[in-house]
Amino acid sequence: MKQKFAIVLPALFLLLELFCIEGIPVLKRTFPLENTEAVFFTLTQNISGTRDFAIGLLCDALTKTFAWYSICAAIIFIVSLILRKRKISFQKSIKTLLGIACLISLVLLGHKVYTQLPIFDYYVAWKNILSEGAPEHSEFYQKEYINPDSVEIKFNEKRNLILIFLESMEYNFQDFANGGNLDKNLIPEITDYIKDEQSFIPGGTQIWGTGWTIADAVAKTCGIPLTFPPSIQAKFEPMKNFLPGAICLTDILNKEGYNIVFSKGANLKFSGTDDFLNTHSVKNSYGLLQYMKHEKVKKDTIYFWGVRDSIHYELAKEHITRLAKENKPWATWLITVDTHTPYGFLDEKCAPKEKFEEKDQYPLVLSCASKMLDDFIQWAKKQPWYDSTTIAVMGDHATMAAPETIGFKEKNMAHYWLNFFINSSKKANGSKRTFTSLDFFPTILESIGAEIPNGALGLGRSLYFPEPTLIERYGIDSLNRALKKRSIEYDYFMYSTKNVQ
């Protein structure tokens, strides 16, 4: 019994080591592991809706693991048979060879962990979480945060709003001639809109607390980063009331009588998106589960992350057509998913006839996303409500894809999420600015007819105003340091019950 255990235990240990060796590259290319705040937030919040995606990744890693394990087992067995002919114990040979295999795998695993996972960053982040003391007043927030309740926001007109967040969409996906970082322009249709419409270039700079979808949604619509206090992260407790003390774009629009619809192809429970929407006045929100419940999509039309964008755009048209029939201003907020890393989802409408490898798929997905957005905007231009509607399009954050999957030659290049406004009620004096997601809170409002004193709201500064943004004033390093610090002012956003619906 002991002899069998002495063989089974290292055999299982070898299997686990091989699985980790295969799994780490999958994690590396799929998740933003360098973004510690994104990882900690995701782990502490609701991760519903990722089952199929996780199973897919797991099966891929397991398949490769068992292939390597079978090779190792065959080598160990054959060598043990050879040694038995030389009068060496068969079981002893297997135990020895298993031990050597485990040791070699352990060294390889250690190298993978050291070279591909930011272990030290996680150690520092977790140490800071556990050692963080009680919050103090923040001079930065006291000076720079403009509470929407403290200023008079006037609407000279109430234009309808179509707000589109394009997953991971960057200016850098254009060619060099158009300000991008590629030899070939992957998003030519979007480039035309950037040239012809109001666009702020070279695009948005990513800062602390804005580097993943829900965080960027908070930043662009509430004017604050998403920085959860250490007490929540350490206890792994999901938040039910999502920043109830913050006043956001949707709160203001709801107060002004707008009908609001939010739509995303993925599961709204993931990362607490549904809690954020419920807390901030969005009564009509749709995601994968809602569309399946109302039989708007079928199982054979969804993929890992949810509803594919080609179908999602059609569903959005239905929402907008219904809203336009009511005698009220309306806002529709869409978030796409096809361009999600690692390789995105390539719609069959855009797939080439010739075969290609999965690693070469992402550029095709980006080009397809550009075409689908153009089709949607062309549809909007034919509708009777078009002239009274602002269409605001922007990347939700910088791409998390590996540079080689896109075609970037530089690994440490600057990344900027793109943006453009169609039918904005305002025109900017200049388009070249340095700005962040925080600045789009007042900018979006002013694009639909709002007048904001000095263009300042939250930590954002409207790009229609000549006043410098906070990143222009402080620089990125100083701004990040100010945003990282826990404060009484930020805890108010977290724990106040003022805006809970």
Salt bridges, closest charged atoms under 4 A:
GLU34 OE2 - LYS28 NZ 2.55
ASP52 OD1 - ARG51 NE 3.41
ASP60 OD2 - ARG29 NH2 3.76
GLU144 OE1 - ARG461 NH2 3.16
GLU144 OE2 - ARG473 NH2 2.88
ASP149 OD2 - LYS498 NZ 2.76
GLU157 OE1 - ARG159 NH1 3.65
GLU167 OE2 - HIS397 NE2 3.30
GLU170 OE2 - HIS415 ND1 2.84
ASP183 OD2 - LYS409 NZ 3.10
ASP216 OD2 - LYS220 NZ 2.41
ASP251 OD2 - HIS280 ND1 2.79
GLU256 OE1 - LYS158 NZ 3.01
ASP274 OD2 - LYS269 NZ 3.53
GLU314 OE2 - LYS317 NZ 3.07
GLU318 OE1 - LYS296 NZ 3.10
GLU357 OE1 - LYS359 NZ 3.83
ASP360 OD1 - LYS359 NZ 3.46
ASP396 OD2 - HIS397 NE2 3.32
GLU446 OE1 - LYS426 NZ 3.60
GLU451 OE1 - LYS426 NZ 3.58
GLU472 OE2 - ARG433 NE 3.11
GLU489 OE2 - HIS137 ND1 2.70
ASP491 OD2 - ARG486 NH2 2.83
